[in-house]
Amino acid sequence: MNILIAEKEEASKEMLSNLFSQHAKCKFVSDGLEAVEDIKASINKGNFYDLIFIDYDLSRMNGIQVLKSLRKCEQGTNIFGKTKVILALDSLDVTELMRFFSTTHEKFIIKPLDENQVLRVVKELQLPFNLENNSY
């Protein structure tokens, strides 16, 4: 299982690392452009991320821009739509979000993050491991 975590806050990075690193190979980036470059490089190598966790408020590109770039990069490949996405927001603007979350491959959560909230969303995305029981 491969996870890309695009997050700027150190406390959130630490919590996500503690939650996921025993179950998956995690890569951390701190801004949106770095996330998109990494996504493109992995797809060009024939790989893909099973999950991408994106902070909406990233520098250089926001989370929605990263999500749009991900889906654009996937078009025409055999991995289109396979990557699950969790977008973390500081507040909720339902009108804006509903345009982008039209599939079961994408979920959003409101910050501040907590472990139970992340576990609930991971379960909703039907990822192939059970973090609550520390098993796949």
LUMLUM-373739 format. One record per residue: x, y, z of N, C-alpha, C, O in turn; residue in three letters; residue number from 1. Coordinates in Angstrom, 3 decimals, always signed. Atoms other than C-alpha are relative to their C-alpha. Layout:
N
REC      n.x      n.y      n.z     ca.x     ca.y     ca.z      c.x      c.y      c.z      o.x      o.y      o.z res   n
REC        X        Y        Z        X        Y        Z        X        Y        Z        X        Y        Z ala NUM
...
END
This chain:
136
REC      n.x      n.y      n.z     ca.x     ca.y     ca.z      c.x      c.y      c.z      o.x      o.y      o.z res   n
REC   +0.848   -1.179   +0.000   +0.000   +0.000   +0.000   +0.890   +1.238   +0.000   +1.806   +1.344   +0.816 met   1
REC   -0.764   -1.245   +0.121   +1.394   +3.406   -1.019   -0.894   +1.195   +0.313   -2.003   +1.318   -0.206 asn   2
REC   +0.755   -1.181   -0.401   +0.261   +6.664   +0.561   +0.869   +1.235   -0.182   +2.029   +1.261   +0.230 ile   3
REC   -0.636   -1.305   +0.093   +1.186  +10.236   -0.340   -0.745   +0.921   +0.951   -1.971   +1.020   +0.894 leu   4
REC   +0.590   -0.930   -0.954   +0.588  +12.760   +2.438   +0.536   +1.388   -0.306   +1.721   +1.663   -0.117 ile   5
REC   -0.349   -1.385   +0.326   +0.593  +16.405   +1.333   -0.583   +0.870   +1.111   -1.759   +1.233   +1.084 ala   6
REC   +0.447   -0.679   -1.218   +0.391  +18.273   +4.618   +1.071   +0.960   +0.466   +2.254   +0.621   +0.466 glu   7
REC   -0.976   -1.002   -0.429   +2.031  +21.441   +5.915   +0.197   +0.046   +1.513   +1.243   +0.496   +1.982 lys   8
REC   -0.067   -0.089   -1.459   +1.321  +21.126   +9.649   +0.730   -1.201   +0.599   +0.374   -2.351   +0.343 glu   9
REC   -0.823   +1.056   -0.585   +3.893  +19.156  +11.629   -0.797   -0.934   +0.910   -0.581   -2.145   +0.884 glu  10
REC   +0.789   +0.842   -0.902   +1.394  +17.922  +14.242   -0.868   -0.988   -0.791   -0.996   -2.150   -0.405 ala  11
REC   +0.811   +0.886   +0.840   -0.875  +16.509  +11.511   +0.869   -1.045   -0.676   +0.472   -2.207   -0.765 ser  12
REC   -0.922   +0.963   +0.610   +2.100  +14.889   +9.745   +0.356   -1.103   +0.988   +0.366   -2.283   +0.637 lys  13
REC   -0.390   +0.980   -1.017   +3.137  +13.196  +12.977   -1.148   -0.964   +0.295   -0.930   -2.173   +0.377 glu  14
REC   +1.150   +0.854   -0.266   -0.374  +11.894  +13.698   -0.255   -0.968   -1.153   -0.501   -2.153   -0.930 met  15
REC   +0.221   +0.855   +1.172   -0.791  +10.576  +10.139   +1.110   -1.035   -0.151   +0.843   -2.177   -0.523 leu  16
REC   -1.110   +0.936   +0.046   +2.649   +8.988  +10.221   -0.202   -1.129   +1.007   -0.015   -2.301   +0.681 ser  17
REC   +0.250   +1.011   -1.032   +1.818   +7.205  +13.478   -1.128   -0.935   -0.393   -1.088   -2.126   -0.084 asn  18
REC   +1.165   +0.776   +0.389   -1.468   +6.019  +12.026   +0.280   -0.933   -1.180   -0.146   -2.087   -1.171 leu  19
REC   -0.158   +0.747   +1.246   -0.317   +4.834   +8.585   +1.321   -0.735   -0.185   +1.345   -1.754   -0.875 phe  20
REC   -1.328   +0.505   +0.376   +3.414   +4.056   +8.598   +0.226   -1.479   +0.316   +1.091   -2.101   -0.301 ser  21
REC   -0.146   +1.435   -0.266   +3.054   +0.568  +10.102   -0.735   -0.852   -1.020   -0.507   -2.059   -1.106 gln  22
REC   +0.853   +0.735   +0.920   +0.590   -0.400   +7.395   +0.290   +0.275   -1.470   -0.198   -0.434   -2.350 his  23
REC   -0.198   -0.415   +1.385   +1.873   +1.324   +4.280   +1.316   +0.747   -0.141   +1.908   +1.202   +0.837 ala  24
REC   -1.159   -0.830   +0.320   +4.786   +3.013   +2.570   -0.524   +1.424   -0.173   -1.329   +1.696   -1.063 lys  25
REC   +0.481   -1.384   +0.014   +4.246   +6.720   +3.241   +1.070   +0.943   -0.527   +2.252   +0.821   -0.203 cys  26
REC   -0.869   -1.075   +0.454   +5.740   +9.676   +1.443   -0.658   +1.307   +0.396   -1.865   +1.482   +0.231 lys  27
REC   +0.499   -1.291   -0.453   +5.395  +13.202   +2.822   +0.530   +1.111   -0.887   +1.714   +1.149   -1.222 phe  28
REC   -0.375   -1.225   +0.703   +5.400  +16.447   +0.856   -0.690   +1.154   +0.712   -1.675   +0.959   +1.424 val  29
REC   +0.501   -1.144   -0.765   +4.741  +19.956   +2.133   -0.723   +1.052   -0.818   -1.275   +1.994   -0.250 ser  30
REC   +0.752   -0.980   +0.788   +3.252  +21.852   -0.812   -0.649   -0.681   -1.199   -0.289   -1.797   -1.574 asp  31
REC   +0.797   +0.575   +1.069   +0.843  +21.297   -3.669   +0.770   -0.323   -1.265   +0.536   -1.361   -1.884 gly  32
REC   -0.775   +0.243   +1.208   +3.303  +21.605   -6.536   +0.881   -1.239   +0.165   +1.004   -2.047   -0.755 leu  33
REC   -0.820   +1.187   -0.293   +5.600  +19.039   -4.930   -0.861   -1.265   -0.073   -0.414   -2.296   -0.575 glu  34
REC   +0.908   +1.153   +0.063   +2.598  +16.706   -4.566   -0.298   -0.379   -1.448   -0.235   -1.555   -1.806 ala  35
REC   +0.328   +0.270   +1.400   +1.649  +17.045   -8.246   +1.211   -0.572   -0.736   +1.069   -1.520   -1.510 val  36
REC   -1.211   +0.525   +0.637   +5.241  +16.501   -9.393   +0.246   -1.448   +0.400   +0.625   -2.264   -0.439 glu  37
REC   -0.186   +1.370   -0.467   +5.462  +13.357   -7.260   -1.037   -0.945   -0.606   -0.712   -2.067   -0.995 asp  38
REC   +1.068   +0.808   +0.608   +2.106  +12.066   -8.552   +0.336   -0.298   -1.462   +0.229   -1.443   -1.900 ile  39
REC   -0.352   +0.194   +1.408   +3.200  +12.594  -12.178   +1.155   -0.979   -0.153   +1.114   -1.860   -1.012 lys  40
REC   -1.162   +0.892   +0.072   +6.545  +10.871  -11.574   -0.401   -1.443   +0.299   +0.061   -2.365   -0.374 ala  41
REC   +0.393   +1.370   -0.340   +4.902   +7.856   -9.939   -0.844   -0.626   -1.109   -0.676   -1.806   -1.419 ser  42
REC   +0.819   +0.526   +1.097   +2.338   +7.475  -12.741   +0.880   -0.304   -1.216   +0.677   -1.320   -1.881 ile  43
REC   -0.920   +0.253   +1.116   +5.107   +7.781  -15.369   +0.810   -1.274   +0.200   +1.218   -1.907   -0.774 asn  44
REC   -0.724   +1.246   -0.310   +6.877   +4.878  -13.609   -0.929   -1.211   +0.011   -0.479   -2.338   +0.215 lys  45
REC   +0.961   +1.102   -0.005   +3.687   +2.798  -13.813   -0.520   -0.334   +1.386   -1.136   -1.382   +1.580 gly  46
REC   +0.470   +0.197   -1.365   +2.933   +3.132  -10.109   -1.146   +0.962   +0.278   -1.395   +1.892   -0.489 asn  47
REC   +1.002   -0.964   -0.446   +0.107   +4.825   -8.302   -0.115   -0.086   +1.511   +0.263   -1.080   +2.131 phe  48
REC   +0.258   -0.021   -1.436   -0.792   +5.819   -4.787   -1.383   -0.574   +0.257   -2.334   -0.267   -0.463 tyr  49
REC   +1.294   +0.539   -0.403   -3.580   +3.877   -3.106   -0.827   +1.083   +0.691   -2.051   +1.123   +0.566 asp  50
REC   +0.654   -1.078   -0.727   -4.366   +6.916   -0.956   +0.863   +1.247   -0.060   +2.081   +1.182   +0.106 leu  51
REC   -0.682   -1.291   -0.104   -3.461  +10.584   -1.150   -0.788   +0.835   +0.999   -1.981   +1.082   +0.826 ile  52
REC   +0.564   -0.872   -1.014   -4.126  +12.714   +1.900   +0.486   +1.401   -0.320   +1.693   +1.640   -0.359 phe  53
REC   -0.376   -1.337   +0.452   -4.190  +16.394   +0.895   -0.565   +1.055   +0.949   -1.767   +1.089   +1.213 ile  54
REC   +0.425   -1.185   -0.742   -4.310  +19.479   +3.085   -0.491   +1.010   -1.040   +0.225   +1.297   -1.999 asp  55
REC   +0.525   -0.953   +0.976   -6.528  +21.981   +1.241   +0.879   +1.242   -0.107   +1.079   +1.770   -1.200 tyr  56
REC   -0.696   -1.284   -0.063   -4.437  +24.966   +2.310   +1.512   -0.153   -0.200   +2.295   +0.318   +0.625 asp  57
REC   -1.422   +0.157   +0.319   -1.096  +24.010   +0.716   +0.505   +1.228   -0.760   -0.270   +1.939   -1.399 leu  58
REC   -0.584   -1.083   +0.794   +1.288  +26.552   -0.758   +0.206   -0.462   -1.443   +0.217   -1.662   -1.717 ser  59
REC   -0.233   +0.147   +1.438   +1.886  +26.863   -4.530   -1.164   -0.601   -0.770   -1.389   -0.201   -1.913 arg  60
REC   +1.238   +0.535   +0.580   -1.265  +24.791   -5.321   -0.858   -0.457   +1.165   -0.355   -1.094   +2.091 met  61
REC   +0.844   +0.468   -1.100   -4.263  +24.183   -3.086   -0.446   -1.447   -0.237   -0.172   -2.034   -1.284 asn  62
REC   +0.397   +1.407   +0.059   -5.785  +20.782   -2.406   -0.905   -0.351   -1.163   -0.766   -1.423   -1.751 gly  63
REC   +0.890   +0.251   +1.139   -8.514  +21.073   -5.053   +0.810   -0.024   -1.295   +0.560   -0.863   -2.161 ile  64
REC   -0.856   -0.009   +1.189   -5.891  +21.958   -7.682   +0.825   -1.287   -0.089   +1.021   -1.827   -1.178 gln  65
REC   -0.750   +1.267   -0.015   -3.840  +18.919   -6.620   -0.922   -1.145   -0.427   -0.532   -1.990   -1.234 val  66
REC   +0.960   +1.047   +0.356   -6.932  +16.700   -6.866   -0.325   +0.025   -1.487   -0.348   -1.023   -2.132 leu  67
REC   +0.270   -0.117   +1.445   -7.777  +18.021  -10.348   +1.196   -0.499   -0.815   +1.021   -1.193   -1.816 lys  68
REC   -1.205   +0.438   +0.716   -4.169  +17.436  -11.453   +0.159   -1.509   +0.070   +0.547   -2.140   -0.913 ser  69
REC   -0.065   +1.462   -0.147   -4.239  +13.887  -10.092   -0.916   -0.666   -1.004   -0.488   -1.549   -1.747 leu  70
REC   +0.961   +0.638   +0.908   -7.371  +12.997  -12.032   +0.374   +0.233   -1.459   +0.159   -0.646   -2.293 arg  71
REC   -0.446   -0.265   +1.372   -6.001  +14.647  -15.186   +1.165   -0.922   -0.372   +1.204   -1.454   -1.481 lys  72
REC   -1.146   +0.888   +0.251   -2.746  +12.649  -14.887   -0.445   -1.449   -0.189   +0.167   -2.195   -0.952 cys  73
REC   +0.487   +1.380   +0.078   -4.742   +9.426  -14.459   -0.749   -0.289   -1.295   -0.834   -1.445   -1.708 glu  74
REC   +0.790   +0.216   +1.204   -6.825   +9.948  -17.605   +0.813   -0.749   -1.047   +1.989   -0.463   -1.269 gln  75
REC   -0.654   +0.776   +1.046   -6.008   +7.468  -20.327   +0.906   -1.096   +0.523   +1.606   -1.745   -0.255 gly  76
REC   -0.807   +1.076   -0.580   -4.296   +5.077  -17.910   -0.916   -1.063   +0.584   -2.122   -0.853   +0.718 thr  77
REC   +0.796   +1.060   -0.615   -5.430   +1.820  -16.369   -0.208   +0.222   +1.504   -0.803   -0.618   +2.179 asn  78
REC   +0.180   -0.291   -1.427   -5.329   +3.455  -12.920   -0.996   +1.134   +0.240   -1.130   +1.612   +1.366 ile  79
REC   +0.912   -1.131   -0.145   -7.938   +6.153  -13.591   -1.008   -0.267   +1.115   -1.734   -1.260   +1.080 phe  80
REC   +0.953   +0.097   -1.091   -9.936   +6.689  -10.391   +0.326   -0.993   +1.089   -0.438   -1.122   +2.045 gly  81
REC   -0.345   +0.990   -1.029   -8.143   +3.991   -8.385   +0.561   +0.639   +1.268   +0.430   +0.076   +2.355 lys  82
REC   -0.576   -0.671   -1.160   -6.396   +6.448   -6.085   -1.115   +0.629   +0.823   -1.911   +1.417   +0.310 thr  83
REC   +0.965   -0.590   -0.924   -8.526   +7.316   -3.068   +0.609   +1.288   +0.551   +1.826   +1.380   +0.717 lys  84
REC   -0.473   -1.305   -0.445   -8.284  +10.898   -1.791   -0.770   +0.436   +1.240   -1.994   +0.321   +1.310 val  85
REC   +0.595   -0.674   -1.150   -8.897  +12.511   +1.577   +0.514   +1.429   -0.025   +1.723   +1.663   -0.014 ile  86
REC   -0.350   -1.421   -0.006   -8.954  +16.314   +1.524   -0.338   +0.567   +1.374   -1.477   +0.467   +1.829 leu  87
REC   +0.189   -0.583   -1.328   -8.489  +18.061   +4.885   -0.191   +1.503   -0.118   +0.615   +2.199   -0.736 ala  88
REC   +0.367   -1.417   +0.083  -10.120  +21.469   +5.281   -0.048   +0.630   +1.383   -0.290   -0.043   +2.385 leu  89
REC   +0.121   -0.738   -1.256  -10.052  +24.142   +7.952   -1.450   +0.377   +0.285   -1.815   +0.590   +1.442 asp  90
REC   +1.418   -0.318   -0.174  -13.734  +24.919   +7.396   -0.769   -0.676   -1.120   -0.183   -1.272   -2.024 ser  91
REC   +0.844   +0.712   +0.949  -16.637  +23.628   +5.397   -0.764   +0.968   -0.901   -1.561   +1.776   -0.426 leu  92
REC   +0.775   -0.730   +0.996  -17.925  +25.233   +2.200   -0.602   -1.052   -0.923   +0.003   -1.433   -1.924 asp  93
REC   +0.621   +1.133   +0.676  -20.346  +22.584   +0.949   -0.199   +0.264   -1.487   +0.037   -0.630   -2.300 val  94
REC   +0.253   -0.309   +1.406  -21.220  +24.341   -2.315   +1.248   -0.208   -0.839   +1.193   -0.835   -1.897 thr  95
REC   -1.273   +0.135   +0.711  -17.579  +24.519   -3.398   +0.414   -1.467   -0.108   +0.833   -1.931   -1.169 glu  96
REC   -0.488   +1.375   -0.040  -16.801  +20.964   -2.361   -0.826   -0.972   -0.829   -0.264   -1.875   -1.449 leu  97
REC   +0.850   +0.969   +0.677  -19.777  +19.182   -3.894   +0.316   -0.114   -1.491   +0.023   -1.139   -2.106 met  98
REC   -0.388   +0.078   +1.411  -18.486  +20.017   -7.376   +1.159   -0.970   -0.217   +1.326   -1.502   -1.314 arg  99
REC   -1.209   +0.804   +0.159  -15.325  +18.011   -6.719   -0.111   -1.394   +0.604   +0.687   -2.272   +0.274 phe 100
REC   +0.116   +1.288   -0.660  -16.517  +15.114   -4.587   -1.200   -0.762   -0.517   -2.181   -0.979   +0.194 phe 101
REC   +1.124   +0.651   +0.658  -18.741  +13.302   -7.010   +0.139   -1.516   -0.047   -0.750   -2.198   -0.555 ser 102
REC   -0.192   +1.443   +0.046  -17.316   +9.809   -6.584   +0.273   -0.532   +1.398   +0.498   +0.225   +2.342 thr 103
REC   -0.296   +0.641   -1.290  -16.773   +7.324   -3.791   +1.499   -0.095   +0.243   +1.924   -0.644   +1.259 thr 104
REC   -1.458   +0.047   -0.144  -13.012   +7.706   -4.316   +0.542   +1.207   +0.754   +1.742   +1.280   +1.019 his 105
REC   -0.458   -1.241   -0.601  -12.879  +11.101   -2.612   -0.857   +0.340   +1.209   -2.085   +0.273   +1.150 glu 106
REC   +0.693   -0.403   -1.222  -13.779  +12.207   +0.908   +0.693   +1.239   +0.553   +1.840   +1.521   +0.208 lys 107
REC   -0.635   -1.130   -0.655  -13.145  +15.308   +2.966   -0.241   -0.083   +1.497   -1.219   -0.676   +1.952 phe 108
REC   +0.119   -0.092   -1.446  -12.593  +15.923   +6.670   +0.336   +1.430   +0.413   +1.021   +2.155   -0.309 ile 109
REC   -0.215   -1.344   -0.513  -12.528  +19.082   +8.753   +1.073   -0.043   +1.079   +1.058   -0.906   +1.956 ile 110
REC   -1.055   -0.115   -1.002   -9.468  +20.102  +10.755   -0.538   +0.696   +1.243   -1.510   +1.443   +1.127 lys 111
REC   -1.220   +0.761   -0.250   -8.221  +19.840  +13.407   -0.254   -1.504   -0.117   -1.330   -2.001   +0.215 pro 112
REC   +0.100   +1.436   +0.199   -7.555  +16.198  +12.611   +0.022   -0.725   +1.337   +0.679   -0.305   +2.289 leu 113
REC   -0.163   +0.923   -1.113   -8.104  +13.456  +15.100   -0.045   -1.419   -0.562   -0.608   -1.659   -1.630 asp 114
REC   -0.173   +1.361   +0.484   -7.385   +9.759  +14.777   -1.331   -0.671   -0.345   -1.430   -1.334   -1.378 glu 115
REC   +1.298   +0.636   +0.250  -11.029   +8.606  +15.016   -0.636   +0.509   -1.280   -1.246   -0.260   -2.024 asn 116
REC   +0.543   -0.604   +1.217  -12.071  +10.996  +12.261   +0.692   -0.597   -1.234   +0.027   -0.955   -2.206 gln 117
REC   -0.752   +0.568   +1.124   -9.304   +9.726   +9.945   -0.373   -1.471   -0.194   -0.568   -1.915   -1.326 val 118
REC   +0.372   +1.419   +0.085  -10.149   +6.082  +10.753   -1.377   -0.184   -0.636   -1.574   -1.090   -1.447 leu 119
REC   +1.339   +0.084   +0.562  -13.815   +6.672   +9.921   +0.025   +0.203   -1.520   -0.630   -0.530   -2.261 arg 120
REC   -0.057   -0.304   +1.434  -12.978   +8.171   +6.513   +0.739   -1.103   -0.756   +0.334   -1.471   -1.859 val 121
REC   -0.725   +1.118   +0.631  -10.446   +5.423   +5.698   -0.939   -1.188   -0.175   -0.930   -1.844   -1.217 val 122
REC   +0.969   +1.102   +0.084  -13.159   +2.861   +6.454   -1.029   +0.269   -1.102   -1.371   -0.639   -1.859 lys 123
REC   +0.955   -0.364   +1.051  -15.638   +4.731   +4.205   +0.583   -0.189   -1.393   -0.141   -0.530   -2.328 glu 124
REC   -0.663   +0.154   +1.302  -13.095   +4.604   +1.365   +0.292   -1.464   -0.333   +0.738   -1.774   -1.438 leu 125
REC   -0.188   +1.440   +0.184  -12.863   +0.807   +1.798   +1.418   -0.350   -0.429   +1.633   -1.141   -1.347 gln 126
REC   -1.399   +0.326   +0.256   -9.088   +0.741   +1.800   +0.293   -1.387   +0.542   -0.358   -1.823   +1.491 leu 127
REC   -0.201   +1.421   -0.306   -7.615   -2.782   +2.060   +0.777   -0.298   +1.287   +1.551   -1.254   +1.324 pro 128
REC   -0.554   +0.350   -1.299   -6.473   -2.646   +5.679   -0.852   +0.588   +1.110   -1.601   +1.543   +0.904 phe 129
REC   +0.780   -0.416   -1.151   -7.976   -2.223   +9.106   +0.944   +0.632   +1.010   +1.643   -0.081   +1.731 asn 130
REC   -0.896   -0.700   -0.909   -6.104   +0.419  +11.086   -0.395   -0.182   +1.453   +0.461   -0.137   +2.337 leu 131
REC   +0.461   +0.141   -1.372   -8.252   -0.110  +14.174   +0.560   -1.257   +0.659   +0.831   -1.269   +1.859 glu 132
REC   -0.514   +1.252   -0.532   -7.008   -3.668  +14.578   +1.473   -0.216   -0.335   +2.026   -1.283   -0.067 asn 133
REC   -1.405   +0.087   +0.414   -3.496   -2.952  +13.240   +0.267   -1.196   -0.901   +1.285   -1.874   -0.761 asn 134
REC   -0.207   +1.095   +0.936   -3.947   -5.498  +10.473   -0.532   +0.397   -1.363   -1.330   +1.327   -1.482 ser 135
REC   +0.458   -0.275   +1.365   -4.495   -5.529   +6.726   -1.312   -0.709   -0.247   -1.872   -0.609   -1.339 tyr 136
END
